[in-house]
Amino acid sequence: MSTVVPDQGGSPRLDIEMPGFPESLPGDVMFEQDVIRTISKGFESRGFRPLDSACIQRQEVLVAGGAQYLDGGIPEFAFTVQEPPESYTGANLALRYDLTVPVSRFIAEHSKSLSFPLHCYQINKVWRAEQMPTATHWREFYQCDVDVIGQGELSLLYDAEIANALVGAFESIGVDGFTVHISNRKVLAALLDSHGVRVHRARSIVQILDKGNRQPVEQTVDQLTASGLPAHISADLGRLVSTPTSEEARQLLQLRGADLTGVDELEEVIKAAHDLGMPDGHLVLDFSITRGHDYYTGTVFETFATGREHWGALGAGGRYQDLLKHVNGSSYPGVGMSVGLARLMGLLKEDGVRKERGLRQGAVTVVRREGSDAATALRVVRHLREAGLSVQAVFDPVADEKALQIAEEAEVTHLVSVVAEGEAVVRDMVSRAERPLAADAVVTGVLGAR
């Protein structure tokens, strides 16, 4: 509910703040859209195609059968949606909190119109009812998802393809130093099963292990024991999350008589990723990577900026075998990763990537000075646009200082000021040099300076 508070003059005003729902200035939006386009091109260069799913979903679909939540119900951080009485259908609805589940539902519904394996990506907003929004945790934010989804079966080689697709996207947008941490949920499941620990306990264990790469292993072991796990099992889990090689993990599982499928899969995916061209040092084995959702059944990933792991994961995901089998009985195994754009944008701004991108090429601002001719301004704008340039037109007369401010905010390469009938001044926003030109020569003047 909105509240009314007094302003500085003592009169009441409506409280219009929207905490957790970011609103951006034009320059920031243009930078964000530029990053989105770059990510899209990176995914498309590897054969992924875009799709779009509804932002409102049925609650029973969003919880994927209740498998990934302790209470089996709608998660606390999902915004529920109420239909108006005149169009009420009786469905329990909510805003999507991620893109993986809605895309899986989309594919289950439209499978007859699709070819499998489906290589797809989606860049859209999601909503989470975060209690304490921060600079990297918002209630409304973009996610960038890339997935390969099969019908019935899906090769493990696609897990390697997803990791490489993410590396390509990060490199193309200028992230300086990052690593993809990889593990396999089956390794943890096998070790727990060898100790007789069943799935209802595994969920709380995963929540502790998921902090493993951000705290000393001794602290992780103490937390596991404090949660009620026997000390010898806690010690084995601590040994696993600190294991640097798949061979040492294999030896631990063999010692406990545990299943080795997860280690075999992990080694196959890592080898395939390198065979596809994964740069050295970008793929890191990390058994503390578990991911919180139980719909992950095999390979799991998290991506971190090197030296700035305190930012948290920039991207995360993994393999999901039967995410929506409860909906229509069909199996659509998939593997994918998601990038949270808000956190990524914060990192790019810290790195100064926006400044490095410079001004928008082919972009021009046209203004009128006091006493100038409106007809000339209209003609100049038209000719520049017909020449294929992006033109911002300011038809109200403005002073030179204001005109310069407008052009700087618009990040254009040229400012054209109409000064009189048939006369203009072209300012190069890089060199700051000015040239007086006849209005009909402005197009040539701008294009010649590019």
C-alpha positions, 0 to 999 in steps of 0.5 A: 500500500502506498503511503502519503508523507509530507514533502520539504514544504510541508504539503503531503506527497505520495510515496512513489519509491519502488525498492527492489525494482530498478529503474535506469537512466537512458544511458544505463539502459542503452549500455544494458541493451548493448550487453544483451545484444552482445550476449545474444550474438554470442549465443547465436554464433553457437547455433542457439536461437531465441524463444520467449515464455510467459511471465505468469505461470501456474504455481504447480508448474513453477514448483516442478512438482514440489521437488526442489522445495522443502515444503513442496509448496510455492516458494516464499520468494515468488510473487503470486498473481491474482486474476480480476473477477471478470476473467477469473479462471480458478488457476493459482498463478505466480510470476516466474522466478527463473527461466528454466522451469517456464522454458521447460513447460513451454517445450512440453506444450509446444513439442510437436512444433519443435525439433530436438535437440533444441538449442535455445536461449532466452533473455527476459525479466524474472521476479523474486520477493527478496526481503533485503534488495541489494546492489546485486539482488533485486526483486525484478531483474534480467536473466540470460539463459542458454539451454539444450533440451532433448526428447527422451535422451540428451548426450553429455557432450551438450553439458560441455557445449553449454560451458563453452557457450557461456565462456564465449558470451563472457569473453565477447562482452569484456569480462576480465578474468572468470572461471566456470566451476563444475561438479556433478550432483551424482557424486554427492548423492553417491557418497551420501547413499553409501552412508545411508543418508536419504534425499530428505536429509540431502536438501539441508546438507546441500545448503551447507555445502553450497557455501563450501568455496566461500569458507574453510572446509573445517567450518563446513564440517562443523556446520554439517555436524551441528546440523545433526549429521554424524561426524564421520559422514561430515568428515567425508563430505568435507574431504569431498568438497576439498578434493582437487581432482576427479581421481581423488574423488573416485578413490573416496567413492571406491573406498565407501563402495559408492557408485562412480557414475557421477565421476565418470560423467564429470570426466567426460564433460571436462574432456569434451569441454577442452576438446571444444576449445575451452581456454586453459584455466577457465574450467575448474573442478569444484565439488562444493558446487551443488546448486540449491534446486533439486531439479538438477540431476547431474552436471552443475556449474557456477561462474565467478569473476577471478579475484572477486568471488565475493560478488557471488556467482555471475552464472549458474546452472546444470543438467535437469533430467525430468524437470516437468515429467509430472506435467505431461508424462514425457521426458525432456532432459536438458542442460543450461546455464543462467546469467544474472544481468544485474550482477554482471552489469555491476561488474562491468561498470566496476571494470570500466567497460562502459567507458571503453565502449565509447560513443555510439557510432552513427548517432547524431543530435540535432538542436536549434539555437535561439532565433534559428529556422525550424524548417532548416532543422526539420530538413537537416534531421530528415536528410541525416536519417535518410542517410542511415544515421541515428538522429535525436531531434531537439526542436525547442531552441536551446543554448549552447551549454544545454545542447552540449549536455544533451549530446553528451548524455545521448552519447552521440558522435556529432552535435549539429546546431542549426543557427540560421536559415540554411546554416548549421554548425557540426561539432565532433564530440570526440575532438570537440572541433566545430565546422560551420556548414550549409544545411544541405552539406551537413550529411557529407560533413558528418559522414566524412568525419566518421 
